[in-house]
């Protein structure tokens, strides 16, 4: 089972995996394993919060050459929530947030904020 929900600045994806939470946790946290499928070498990933085999929250910053229309890099937060399933596997919920807010600085520089809707 896989599902995906999008709101203004959040994408939520959920799935059930056959692997136990310990194995999924290793795939998320061991650099050699994570580099194979999750985090490219050129993404600045910093751990904000960790509860082994349950929760991992990371700050992701895009590469220097990836900029929005205003010349700023993308700075998001990705949260991985793990819970055991009755079948002995893992329910994985991934929440990716923070990529739809853009601060505009018009001529009067009053700092208006524009919220863009994810399609």
VMD Tcl script that draws the C-alpha trace (Angstrom):
set ca {
  {0.00 0.00 0.00}
  {1.29 3.43 -0.94}
  {-0.46 6.76 -0.60}
  {0.51 10.37 -1.22}
  {-1.04 13.64 0.02}
  {-0.07 17.16 -1.01}
  {-0.96 20.40 0.78}
  {0.41 23.91 0.40}
  {3.99 23.08 1.34}
  {3.89 19.43 2.42}
  {3.99 16.13 0.57}
  {3.18 13.04 2.64}
  {3.91 9.54 1.34}
  {3.14 6.34 3.22}
  {3.92 2.71 2.45}
  {4.23 -0.68 4.10}
  {7.58 -2.44 3.70}
  {8.36 -6.12 4.29}
  {11.58 -5.24 6.14}
  {11.63 -4.82 9.92}
  {12.07 -1.30 11.40}
  {15.70 -2.08 12.36}
  {16.63 -2.71 8.71}
  {14.74 0.35 7.44}
  {16.43 2.47 10.11}
  {19.85 1.28 8.93}
  {18.96 2.18 5.33}
  {18.03 5.69 6.49}
  {20.94 6.34 8.83}
  {24.04 4.48 7.64}
  {25.80 6.81 5.19}
  {26.89 4.11 2.74}
  {23.38 2.66 2.54}
  {21.59 6.02 2.42}
  {23.91 7.24 -0.37}
  {22.84 4.29 -2.53}
  {19.16 5.25 -2.65}
  {18.26 8.33 -0.67}
  {20.65 11.27 -0.33}
  {22.91 12.25 -3.22}
  {26.42 13.38 -2.28}
  {25.65 16.96 -3.31}
  {22.70 17.48 -0.92}
  {23.44 19.08 2.45}
  {21.60 16.80 4.89}
  {21.65 17.53 8.63}
  {19.89 15.52 11.31}
  {17.51 17.63 13.38}
  {15.93 14.87 15.49}
  {16.38 11.12 15.82}
  {14.60 8.42 17.81}
  {16.16 5.10 16.74}
  {13.87 2.86 14.69}
  {11.00 5.34 15.09}
  {11.71 8.89 13.83}
  {14.31 10.70 11.75}
  {13.98 14.41 10.88}
  {16.50 16.02 8.54}
  {17.12 19.41 7.03}
  {17.85 19.16 3.29}
  {19.42 21.98 1.34}
  {19.68 21.81 -2.43}
  {22.90 21.97 -4.40}
  {24.45 25.37 -5.07}
  {23.42 25.21 -8.72}
  {19.74 24.47 -7.88}
  {18.01 27.78 -7.24}
  {14.43 29.04 -7.28}
  {13.28 31.95 -9.45}
  {14.67 34.38 -6.86}
  {18.14 32.84 -6.79}
  {17.74 31.07 -3.43}
  {18.51 27.44 -2.70}
  {15.77 25.08 -1.59}
  {15.78 24.42 2.18}
  {13.30 21.74 3.28}
  {12.68 19.35 6.16}
  {12.09 15.63 5.60}
  {10.66 13.49 8.38}
  {10.70 9.69 8.30}
  {8.31 7.99 10.74}
  {8.66 4.22 11.21}
  {6.23 1.92 12.96}
  {6.06 -1.88 13.06}
  {3.29 -3.63 11.14}
  {1.33 -6.65 12.34}
  {3.03 -8.69 9.60}
  {6.50 -7.93 11.04}
  {7.42 -5.25 8.52}
  {7.51 -1.46 8.71}
  {4.96 1.24 7.99}
  {6.99 4.17 6.64}
  {5.54 7.68 6.56}
  {7.63 10.37 4.83}
  {6.72 14.04 5.27}
  {8.57 16.51 3.03}
  {7.82 20.12 4.01}
  {8.98 23.67 3.46}
  {9.42 24.01 -0.27}
  {6.42 26.13 -1.28}
  {6.95 29.31 0.73}
  {8.63 32.17 -1.10}
  {9.29 35.55 0.50}
  {9.00 38.46 -1.92}
  {10.93 41.67 -1.48}
  {9.17 44.31 -3.59}
  {10.50 47.81 -4.18}
  {9.12 48.99 -0.83}
  {10.69 45.89 0.82}
  {7.77 45.22 3.15}
  {8.56 41.49 3.11}
  {5.27 40.20 1.69}
  {4.98 36.42 1.69}
  {3.58 34.43 -1.20}
  {2.33 30.89 -0.67}
  {2.49 28.74 -3.80}
  {0.27 25.69 -4.04}
  {1.88 22.40 -4.97}
  {0.02 20.88 -7.92}
}
mol new
graphics top color blue
foreach p $ca { graphics top sphere $p radius 0.5 }
foreach p [lrange $ca 0 end-1] q [lrange $ca 1 end] { graphics top cylinder $p $q radius 0.2 }
display resetview
